[in-house]
Amino acid sequence: MIKVGKKAPDFTAQAYSKGEFVSVQLSEYLGKWVLLCFYPGDFTFV
């Protein structure tokens, strides 16, 4: 279970960067500050 103050599990996700979709993995940013934001409905026509 994910809890505040605990390490996030490693995962891979699609991201939109510099005009294209790319695959990013959380472990690529080990030792760096990372802000994760999620909001459903992005890039949809709802």
Phi and psi in radians as a Rosetta constraint file:
Dihedral C 1 N 2 CA 2 C 2 CIRCULARHARMONIC -1.437 0.35
Dihedral N 2 CA 2 C 2 N 3 CIRCULARHARMONIC 2.301 0.35
Dihedral C 2 N 3 CA 3 C 3 CIRCULARHARMONIC -2.359 0.35
Dihedral N 3 CA 3 C 3 N 4 CIRCULARHARMONIC 2.656 0.35
Dihedral C 3 N 4 CA 4 C 4 CIRCULARHARMONIC -1.056 0.35
Dihedral N 4 CA 4 C 4 N 5 CIRCULARHARMONIC 2.328 0.35
Dihedral C 4 N 5 CA 5 C 5 CIRCULARHARMONIC 1.555 0.35
Dihedral N 5 CA 5 C 5 N 6 CIRCULARHARMONIC -0.112 0.35
Dihedral C 5 N 6 CA 6 C 6 CIRCULARHARMONIC -1.780 0.35
Dihedral N 6 CA 6 C 6 N 7 CIRCULARHARMONIC 2.766 0.35
Dihedral C 6 N 7 CA 7 C 7 CIRCULARHARMONIC -1.177 0.35
Dihedral N 7 CA 7 C 7 N 8 CIRCULARHARMONIC 2.468 0.35
Dihedral C 7 N 8 CA 8 C 8 CIRCULARHARMONIC -1.348 0.35
Dihedral N 8 CA 8 C 8 N 9 CIRCULARHARMONIC 2.521 0.35
Dihedral C 8 N 9 CA 9 C 9 CIRCULARHARMONIC -1.190 0.35
Dihedral N 9 CA 9 C 9 N 10 CIRCULARHARMONIC 2.614 0.35
Dihedral C 9 N 10 CA 10 C 10 CIRCULARHARMONIC -1.157 0.35
Dihedral N 10 CA 10 C 10 N 11 CIRCULARHARMONIC 2.441 0.35
Dihedral C 10 N 11 CA 11 C 11 CIRCULARHARMONIC -2.651 0.35
Dihedral N 11 CA 11 C 11 N 12 CIRCULARHARMONIC 2.834 0.35
Dihedral C 11 N 12 CA 12 C 12 CIRCULARHARMONIC -2.067 0.35
Dihedral N 12 CA 12 C 12 N 13 CIRCULARHARMONIC 2.417 0.35
Dihedral C 12 N 13 CA 13 C 13 CIRCULARHARMONIC -2.563 0.35
Dihedral N 13 CA 13 C 13 N 14 CIRCULARHARMONIC 2.798 0.35
Dihedral C 13 N 14 CA 14 C 14 CIRCULARHARMONIC -1.468 0.35
Dihedral N 14 CA 14 C 14 N 15 CIRCULARHARMONIC 2.454 0.35
Dihedral C 14 N 15 CA 15 C 15 CIRCULARHARMONIC -2.384 0.35
Dihedral N 15 CA 15 C 15 N 16 CIRCULARHARMONIC 2.725 0.35
Dihedral C 15 N 16 CA 16 C 16 CIRCULARHARMONIC -1.858 0.35
Dihedral N 16 CA 16 C 16 N 17 CIRCULARHARMONIC 2.035 0.35
Dihedral C 16 N 17 CA 17 C 17 CIRCULARHARMONIC -2.488 0.35
Dihedral N 17 CA 17 C 17 N 18 CIRCULARHARMONIC 2.262 0.35
Dihedral C 17 N 18 CA 18 C 18 CIRCULARHARMONIC 0.932 0.35
Dihedral N 18 CA 18 C 18 N 19 CIRCULARHARMONIC 0.737 0.35
Dihedral C 18 N 19 CA 19 C 19 CIRCULARHARMONIC 1.478 0.35
Dihedral N 19 CA 19 C 19 N 20 CIRCULARHARMONIC 0.138 0.35
Dihedral C 19 N 20 CA 20 C 20 CIRCULARHARMONIC -2.586 0.35
Dihedral N 20 CA 20 C 20 N 21 CIRCULARHARMONIC 2.779 0.35
Dihedral C 20 N 21 CA 21 C 21 CIRCULARHARMONIC -1.480 0.35
Dihedral N 21 CA 21 C 21 N 22 CIRCULARHARMONIC 2.327 0.35
Dihedral C 21 N 22 CA 22 C 22 CIRCULARHARMONIC -2.300 0.35
Dihedral N 22 CA 22 C 22 N 23 CIRCULARHARMONIC 2.810 0.35
Dihedral C 22 N 23 CA 23 C 23 CIRCULARHARMONIC -1.734 0.35
Dihedral N 23 CA 23 C 23 N 24 CIRCULARHARMONIC 2.263 0.35
Dihedral C 23 N 24 CA 24 C 24 CIRCULARHARMONIC -2.154 0.35
Dihedral N 24 CA 24 C 24 N 25 CIRCULARHARMONIC 2.605 0.35
Dihedral C 24 N 25 CA 25 C 25 CIRCULARHARMONIC -2.178 0.35
Dihedral N 25 CA 25 C 25 N 26 CIRCULARHARMONIC 2.341 0.35
Dihedral C 25 N 26 CA 26 C 26 CIRCULARHARMONIC -1.003 0.35
Dihedral N 26 CA 26 C 26 N 27 CIRCULARHARMONIC -0.657 0.35
Dihedral C 26 N 27 CA 27 C 27 CIRCULARHARMONIC -1.129 0.35
Dihedral N 27 CA 27 C 27 N 28 CIRCULARHARMONIC -0.285 0.35
Dihedral C 27 N 28 CA 28 C 28 CIRCULARHARMONIC -1.160 0.35
Dihedral N 28 CA 28 C 28 N 29 CIRCULARHARMONIC -0.332 0.35
Dihedral C 28 N 29 CA 29 C 29 CIRCULARHARMONIC -1.909 0.35
Dihedral N 29 CA 29 C 29 N 30 CIRCULARHARMONIC 0.356 0.35
Dihedral C 29 N 30 CA 30 C 30 CIRCULARHARMONIC -1.011 0.35
Dihedral N 30 CA 30 C 30 N 31 CIRCULARHARMONIC 2.270 0.35
Dihedral C 30 N 31 CA 31 C 31 CIRCULARHARMONIC 1.531 0.35
Dihedral N 31 CA 31 C 31 N 32 CIRCULARHARMONIC -0.005 0.35
Dihedral C 31 N 32 CA 32 C 32 CIRCULARHARMONIC -2.027 0.35
Dihedral N 32 CA 32 C 32 N 33 CIRCULARHARMONIC 2.746 0.35
Dihedral C 32 N 33 CA 33 C 33 CIRCULARHARMONIC -1.293 0.35
Dihedral N 33 CA 33 C 33 N 34 CIRCULARHARMONIC 2.354 0.35
Dihedral C 33 N 34 CA 34 C 34 CIRCULARHARMONIC -2.350 0.35
Dihedral N 34 CA 34 C 34 N 35 CIRCULARHARMONIC 2.349 0.35
Dihedral C 34 N 35 CA 35 C 35 CIRCULARHARMONIC -1.968 0.35
Dihedral N 35 CA 35 C 35 N 36 CIRCULARHARMONIC 2.076 0.35
Dihedral C 35 N 36 CA 36 C 36 CIRCULARHARMONIC -1.780 0.35
Dihedral N 36 CA 36 C 36 N 37 CIRCULARHARMONIC 2.209 0.35
Dihedral C 36 N 37 CA 37 C 37 CIRCULARHARMONIC -2.166 0.35
Dihedral N 37 CA 37 C 37 N 38 CIRCULARHARMONIC 2.384 0.35
Dihedral C 37 N 38 CA 38 C 38 CIRCULARHARMONIC -2.375 0.35
Dihedral N 38 CA 38 C 38 N 39 CIRCULARHARMONIC 2.279 0.35
Dihedral C 38 N 39 CA 39 C 39 CIRCULARHARMONIC -2.550 0.35
Dihedral N 39 CA 39 C 39 N 40 CIRCULARHARMONIC 2.080 0.35
Dihedral C 39 N 40 CA 40 C 40 CIRCULARHARMONIC -1.157 0.35
Dihedral N 40 CA 40 C 40 N 41 CIRCULARHARMONIC 2.648 0.35
Dihedral C 40 N 41 CA 41 C 41 CIRCULARHARMONIC 1.679 0.35
Dihedral N 41 CA 41 C 41 N 42 CIRCULARHARMONIC -0.085 0.35
Dihedral C 41 N 42 CA 42 C 42 CIRCULARHARMONIC -1.158 0.35
Dihedral N 42 CA 42 C 42 N 43 CIRCULARHARMONIC 2.464 0.35
Dihedral C 42 N 43 CA 43 C 43 CIRCULARHARMONIC 1.098 0.35
Dihedral N 43 CA 43 C 43 N 44 CIRCULARHARMONIC 0.464 0.35
Dihedral C 43 N 44 CA 44 C 44 CIRCULARHARMONIC -2.036 0.35
Dihedral N 44 CA 44 C 44 N 45 CIRCULARHARMONIC 2.933 0.35
Dihedral C 44 N 45 CA 45 C 45 CIRCULARHARMONIC -1.830 0.35
Dihedral N 45 CA 45 C 45 N 46 CIRCULARHARMONIC 0.572 0.35
